[in-house]
Amino acid sequence: MSIFKKFLKSLLPAQKEEESNKERSQYLPEQVLPVDELFTVNFKNNGGKFLYCDAVEDLNETFVNILVENDWFEKEALTFEGQFHSLLQNNNIKFKDVEAPVFFISTCESLIADEGSILFSDKQIRDIKTNNLPQNIIILAKTSQITRTKSDGLREIKKKYGSPLPSNITAINCFKASVNPDFLSYGRSPKNLYLLLLEDL
């Protein structure tokens, strides 16, 4: 079953879920969500915008829809990955020698399910601190990049790059302003983040 179908299934009324929980014995082990569902739930709870794509053609169409929704045509974008150059060029978006990028477009290292966060390294963001990235971010990722924990994500980085490891490994999981800010949220800059998730499993 694709992640999209699973996600739709997770949107069933809470009443049905409560009834299901009542039927389970208190002595049975707690149900553990599959990693893709867990990521989807936590990511959306963090305020991220989740856009599922069946094929590469869907990615292009979804990207254009984001541009239309935000009126980002003929604006500036920041990217450090050559694979996005033709996509930006085709939509009249300047990406070379930019002074005031409206959005950042990138891939990522992993999607961390238990935090609903996105893991990056210097391969995507160079030496820029996440707070200094543009307010608007578009991430392209694949379902195979979902890992349950940050430790799993770090293991994937080690497997992918070997030694030496990339630098500036960091995660973002703040996609909306905190309702009740406290000292834990101090210095965190919430991002307006779109995740274009391509099914590849």
C-alpha positions in Angstrom: 0.0 0.0 0.0 1.5 3.4 -1.0 2.2 6.0 1.7 -0.5 8.2 0.3 -3.2 5.6 0.8 -1.9 4.9 4.3 -2.1 8.6 5.0 -5.7 8.9 3.8 -6.5 5.9 6.0 -5.0 7.7 9.0 -7.4 10.6 8.5 -10.4 8.4 9.5 -12.6 10.0 12.2 -11.1 9.8 15.7 -14.2 8.0 17.0 -13.4 4.9 14.9 -9.9 5.0 16.3 -11.2 5.3 19.9 -13.5 2.3 19.3 -10.6 0.3 18.0 -8.5 1.2 21.0 -11.3 0.1 23.4 -11.4 -3.3 21.8 -7.6 -3.9 22.3 -6.7 -5.5 25.6 -4.6 -3.3 28.0 -2.1 -6.2 28.2 -1.3 -6.2 24.5 1.8 -4.3 23.5 1.3 -0.7 22.2 0.7 -0.5 18.5 3.7 0.9 16.6 2.9 3.0 13.5 4.8 2.0 10.3 7.7 4.4 9.7 6.1 6.2 6.8 2.8 6.9 8.6 4.7 8.0 11.7 6.7 10.5 9.6 3.6 11.9 7.9 1.7 12.4 11.2 4.7 14.1 13.0 5.7 16.2 10.0 2.2 17.6 9.6 1.9 18.1 13.4 5.1 20.3 13.1 3.3 22.4 10.5 5.0 21.1 7.3 3.1 20.9 4.0 3.2 17.4 2.7 2.7 16.9 -1.1 2.7 13.3 -2.3 3.9 12.5 -5.9 3.4 9.2 -7.8 5.9 10.1 -10.6 8.4 12.7 -11.7 5.8 14.3 -13.9 3.7 14.9 -10.7 6.8 16.6 -9.1 7.0 19.2 -11.9 3.3 19.9 -11.8 3.3 20.2 -8.0 6.3 22.6 -8.1 4.5 24.8 -10.6 1.4 24.8 -8.4 3.5 26.0 -5.5 4.8 28.8 -7.6 1.3 29.8 -8.6 0.0 29.6 -5.1 2.7 31.9 -3.8 3.3 34.1 -6.9 7.0 33.1 -7.0 7.4 33.3 -10.8 10.2 35.5 -12.0 11.6 35.7 -8.5 15.0 34.6 -7.0 15.7 31.2 -5.5 18.6 29.7 -3.7 19.9 26.2 -4.5 23.3 24.5 -4.3 22.3 21.5 -6.5 22.6 21.5 -10.2 19.7 19.1 -10.7 17.3 22.0 -10.0 18.7 24.5 -12.5 16.6 23.5 -15.5 13.5 23.3 -13.4 14.1 26.9 -12.2 15.1 28.1 -15.6 12.0 26.7 -17.2 9.9 28.8 -14.8 11.8 32.0 -15.2 13.4 31.9 -11.7 16.8 33.4 -11.2 19.2 31.2 -9.2 22.7 32.5 -10.0 24.2 35.5 -8.1 20.9 36.0 -6.2 20.7 38.8 -3.6 17.2 38.2 -2.1 16.1 34.6 -2.7 12.4 34.1 -2.0 12.7 30.4 -1.5 15.3 27.6 -1.1 15.0 24.4 -3.1 16.9 21.3 -2.2 17.1 17.6 -1.6 17.9 16.2 1.9 19.7 13.3 3.5 16.8 11.7 5.4 13.3 12.2 6.7 13.2 11.4 10.4 9.9 9.7 11.4 9.9 10.0 15.2 10.6 13.8 15.0 8.8 14.7 11.8 12.1 16.4 10.8 14.3 16.7 7.7 18.0 16.0 8.0 20.5 17.9 5.9 24.3 18.1 5.5 26.7 20.5 3.7 25.8 18.6 0.5 22.5 20.5 0.5 23.0 23.6 2.6 26.8 24.2 2.5 27.9 25.9 5.7 24.7 28.0 6.1 22.9 27.7 9.4 19.2 26.6 9.0 18.0 29.9 10.6 19.8 31.8 7.8 18.1 29.9 5.0 15.2 31.7 3.2 11.8 31.7 5.1 10.3 29.5 2.3 11.8 26.1 1.6 10.9 23.4 -1.0 12.3 19.9 -0.4 12.4 17.1 -2.8 12.7 13.6 -1.2 11.9 10.0 -1.8 9.9 7.6 0.4 13.0 5.4 0.6 14.7 8.2 2.6 12.4 7.9 5.6 14.1 6.5 8.7 12.6 5.9 12.1 15.2 7.9 14.2 17.9 10.5 13.8 20.5 7.7 14.6 19.2 5.7 11.6 19.5 8.8 9.5 23.1 9.4 10.6 23.9 5.7 9.8 22.5 6.3 6.3 24.8 9.3 5.9 27.8 7.2 7.0 26.9 4.4 4.6 26.4 6.8 1.7 29.5 9.0 2.1 31.9 6.9 4.2 34.8 8.8 5.7 35.2 11.7 6.1 31.5 12.4 6.9 29.9 15.5 5.5 29.9 18.6 7.7 27.0 20.8 8.9 24.7 17.8 9.6 21.5 19.4 11.0 17.7 18.8 11.2 14.8 21.1 10.8 11.4 20.3 12.4 10.0 23.8 13.1 7.5 24.7 10.4 5.1 26.9 12.3 5.4 29.6 14.9 5.0 28.3 18.5 1.7 29.1 20.1 3.3 29.3 23.6 7.0 30.1 23.0 9.4 29.0 25.8 13.1 28.8 26.3 13.3 25.6 24.2 12.0 27.5 21.1 14.3 30.5 21.6 16.4 31.2 18.5 14.4 28.8 16.3 13.1 30.4 13.1 10.0 28.6 11.8 10.1 27.8 8.1 7.3 27.7 5.5 8.3 24.3 4.2 6.8 22.2 1.4 7.9 18.6 1.1 7.5 17.0 -2.4 7.6 13.3 -1.6 8.2 10.9 -4.5 7.1 7.3 -4.2 10.1 5.1 -5.1 9.3 1.9 -3.1 
